[in-house]
């Protein structure tokens, strides 16, 4: 018997370490945000732009499929009248049907013309059967980066600091033999000798506090340079697709409700990467991938904010070229005459890599 998509995902959730995502526990209730900042609204605008970009790209490229806006979004922001009600409704919906992805993809013959291209404001219980007909749900995330430039810079950073580390290590070993041979300092020789291109990404040591003479002070400073170089090499060097742990639970809830395959698309200002929810669960189920393909970053002050960062390159390029949008600033007047200025984005084009897109969505190329 063939497993449904939901059953396949349910089996996968059992392999995810509970330390990472505990599907058995209810999600943590979210506090209603009280006041929006310019920065927050600019990020929201950027998110809306990214969603629009993917929406237009699919509808302008495909003959047989239609992208429909579905994610619960609203132009209201915290601090405006009606926001509290909107937010509470949204929280209620998360517990009832889970988190709506931003876009749904329908076959043209299943597309409901009367409902049109935007069903985000329609109460969920009136469109349950319709949503189940979708072939995919897409959560669109955005990132204000040019990924190609970022990768180039990271590669340069790693090479440069590896060189500094290597040279400093060699210099210390050759120039300060006498100082290091003293029994109280010999342990440092072993540490230095163990630093190789292979071990440098996990090496750590305490910078000595020597300062009783000039030579020792100079040696201490070389150790500091070495330590800083190693620190730079050890920083995360990839841009990521970033599902929040809480989101993973409510996405799973949505899949349980509708049995529709779910995907994350990460939009950069020069490329778009896609990854399936199924692949995200597979990646985080294998603890050997941690530190290589994904990392977990926690905001300790706020338990909801544990984010899983998956290397974007684990996904596949959905658009290998993006034409940037134009941006404009907007003045928004809030309560008590408080003014917010933020940036809004218009236009831009994503050039879809159709083969990759249909590949990830599991569609036959002739169909698209």
Buried (B, 14 or more C-beta within 10 A) or exposed (E): EEEEBBEBBBEBBEEBEEEBBEEEEEBEEEEEBEEBBBEBBBBBBBBBBBBBBBBBBBBEBBEEBBBBBBBBBBEBBBBBEEBBEBBEEBBEBBEEBBBBBBBBBBBEEEBEEEEEEEBBEBEBEEBEEBBEBBBBBBBBBBBEBBBEEBBEEBEEBBEEBBEBBBEBBEEBBEBBEEBBEEEEBEEBBEBBEEBEEEEBEEBEBEBBEBEEEEEBEEBBEBBEBBBBBBEBBBEEBBBBBBBBBBBBBBBBBBBBBBBBBBBBBBBBBBBBBBBBBBBBBBBBBBEEBBEEBBBBEEEEEEEBEBBBBBBBBBBBBBBBEBEEBEBEEEEBEBEEEEEBEBBBBEEBBBBBBBEBBBBBBEBEEEEB
